[in-house]
Amino acid sequence: MKTFQTMVLAVAIICGTALNANTTEPTEPTAKTTSKAVKKAMNRELGNFLSDPNFEVEETISVKVSFTVNKNNEVVVLNVDSKDASIEKFIQGRLNYKKLDSQALIGQTYHVPVKIEGTR
């Protein structure tokens, strides 16, 4: 009987630990889509932030930028898919913690293609 009680206690502890470990809130926002008007406004703002690079661009460069928006409606760059460190540094410097006027979804990860035109 004592062995049975020990087994029941062990199962209860294991189940309690597993249930307790799964109490974090999801990081994904409840709404899955952003309106087209908000996306257009956000793209326009990002384009303004990235206009007039402070270096010479010889050919057109395309990169993919992943970012999220924090509770202060600021852009937080997560990743810049570029092999050129100067492009990555330029994009992060121009976008990180810039406040958006458009109301993006907080916590949503956005993936935006960025094209930097060459001077040819």
C-alpha positions in Angstrom: 0.0 0.0 0.0 2.9 2.3 0.8 4.4 1.8 -2.7 1.0 2.7 -4.3 0.8 5.9 -2.3 4.4 6.8 -3.3 3.6 6.2 -6.9 0.4 8.3 -6.8 2.4 11.1 -5.1 5.1 10.9 -7.8 2.6 11.1 -10.6 0.9 14.1 -8.9 4.2 15.9 -8.6 5.1 15.3 -12.2 1.7 16.4 -13.5 1.7 19.5 -11.3 5.2 20.4 -12.5 4.3 20.0 -16.1 1.1 22.0 -15.8 2.9 24.7 -13.8 5.6 25.0 -16.5 3.0 25.7 -19.2 1.5 28.9 -17.7 3.3 31.5 -19.9 1.1 33.8 -21.9 1.4 33.5 -25.7 3.6 36.0 -27.5 1.4 36.1 -30.6 -1.2 38.8 -30.7 -4.8 37.7 -30.8 -5.6 39.4 -34.1 -3.8 37.8 -37.0 -4.1 40.5 -39.6 -3.4 44.1 -40.0 -5.5 46.3 -42.2 -4.2 47.2 -45.6 -4.3 50.9 -44.8 -2.1 50.4 -41.7 0.3 48.3 -43.7 0.6 51.0 -46.4 1.1 53.7 -43.8 3.7 51.6 -42.1 5.6 50.9 -45.3 5.5 54.6 -46.1 7.0 55.5 -42.7 9.7 52.8 -43.0 10.6 54.2 -46.5 10.9 57.7 -45.0 13.2 56.4 -42.2 15.4 54.6 -44.8 15.6 57.4 -47.4 18.9 59.1 -48.2 21.5 56.6 -47.2 24.7 58.0 -45.9 26.9 55.9 -48.2 27.3 55.4 -51.9 25.2 52.6 -53.4 26.6 51.4 -56.7 23.9 48.7 -57.5 20.4 48.0 -56.3 20.4 45.9 -53.1 17.4 43.9 -51.8 17.2 42.6 -48.3 14.5 41.3 -46.0 14.0 43.0 -42.7 12.2 41.3 -39.8 10.9 43.5 -37.0 8.3 43.8 -34.3 6.6 46.7 -32.6 6.8 47.2 -28.9 4.2 48.6 -26.5 5.4 52.2 -27.2 4.7 51.7 -30.9 8.4 51.6 -31.7 10.1 49.4 -34.3 12.5 46.8 -32.9 14.6 45.2 -35.7 15.0 41.5 -35.2 16.9 40.5 -38.3 18.3 42.0 -41.5 19.0 39.3 -44.1 22.1 40.8 -45.7 25.6 39.7 -46.2 26.9 43.3 -46.2 27.5 44.4 -42.6 27.3 48.1 -43.6 23.7 47.6 -45.0 22.7 45.8 -41.8 24.1 48.5 -39.6 22.5 51.2 -41.7 19.0 49.6 -41.5 19.2 48.8 -37.8 20.5 52.3 -37.1 17.7 54.0 -39.1 14.8 51.8 -37.9 15.5 50.6 -34.3 13.3 52.3 -31.8 11.8 54.8 -34.2 8.2 55.6 -33.2 5.5 54.8 -35.7 2.5 57.0 -36.3 0.5 54.1 -37.7 -1.0 51.6 -35.2 0.7 48.3 -35.9 -0.1 45.2 -33.9 2.1 45.0 -30.8 4.2 41.8 -30.7 3.5 40.9 -34.3 6.6 40.0 -36.3 6.6 41.7 -39.7 8.8 40.7 -42.6 9.4 43.5 -45.1 11.5 43.5 -48.3 13.7 46.6 -48.5 15.2 47.7 -51.8 18.0 50.3 -51.8 18.4 51.8 -55.2 21.8 52.2 -56.8 23.0 55.5 -58.3 23.6 54.2 -61.8 
